[in-house]
C-alpha cells in the first residue's frame, strides 16, 4: 500500500465554505437534479470514487454487511487494505434524514468486526453541503470527510496534499477529537511528547511510554488509540511504532524542532530544573512570548522564557536585545552547542520542578509556534 493510501485517514475535517472540487464528473448539476434522486446518488458516488482514487484507494463498490438481525445491507464503498467502509451522502441533510443513514446497523458492523471503521463522505450539490444539528453530532462519532476544496486542500498537487495531511495541525485535530466517556486526563502536549518519544525510540512498549511521559497507563492507552485511529501508529508483538504517515510527520517535526535538552545550573527561566527547545525560522510569527509561557504553565511548568535570534544574538521580545551580555551564564554555551540556533530561530527555556515536566512544558510552548 503506497503512502497516499495510508495518509487519507486524517482527512476528517468539517468544511464550512462550499467550493467546487477537482473530482467532479463533467456533468451539469441542474441536469442531474432533474433526473431524480437515483441520479443524484450516482453523481455523488462518482465524485467520492474519484476522490478516493486520488488518495491511492481503489474501493470496492456496494460492499455487503449484516445488522444484528442478520439482514443484509450495502456500504457504498469499502477499502480492504484498511478495512474501512465509506458511506456517500450528496447535498445537505437535516436531522429528519437520520434513519436513512443506517447508523445503528453500521455501529453493529463495527462492534461485530465486519470492518474496522466507517467514514461518511459528504459531496456538495447545487450549493448545499453538510449535516445539521443532531445528525452532525451522530456522524461525527464515526468519521467525516466533507469535500470542500479550501478545507481539504484539494486544489494542491500530490506533494502539497501529502504535506498538508502530515502537518502538526492535522495531528492535533486527531488528538483533540472527543469520544463518548469521561474527559481525557491529559493535554495535547502530552500526546505530542508521546509521539516525539515514539519517533526517537523507533519502537517502544506501552509501559515504557508511561514511564517516559509521566502519564498513567490509561492515558497512554487513550492517546495511542487516538493516534492509531488517525493512522499515525501501529502495534505488533515488539511494541508500538510509527506508520509511514507517522514517520512522515516525525520528519516534518525534526526539520522544525530541535530538543528539548536539559540545562543544568540555568537561571534563564523560573524553576529548579530547566529545558530548552529550538523552533526553526519562527521569529516572524513570534509575539510577546506570553502565549508560550502560558502553554508551559498549563501543563505544570513554573514558567517559560522565549528568546528570538536576531543578528546572531539572543533577544527577548520587548526586552533585552543581547541576553548573553545582560544575563551571563554557562547555559548559553549548551544552547549554542546542542541546539545550534541561527538567525530567525526561536529558543524557549522552560523551568519546572522535575525534568519530565520541564521537557513537557518546553514542548507545549513550542506547539504554539509549530
PyMOL commands that set and color helices and strands:
alter all, ss='L'
color gray80, all
select helices_A, chain A and resi 3-10+29-34+37-54+95-101+103-111+133-140+149-152+158-165+168-176+188-201+206-213+217-229+244-256+283-285+290-298+323-326+331-339+355-367
alter helices_A, ss='H'
color red, helices_A
select strands_A, chain A and resi 60-66+72-79+84-90+92-93+117-123+130-131+144-146+233-236+239-242+257-263+273-279+303-310+313-315+346-352
alter strands_A, ss='S'
color yellow, strands_A
deselect
rebuild
show_as cartoon
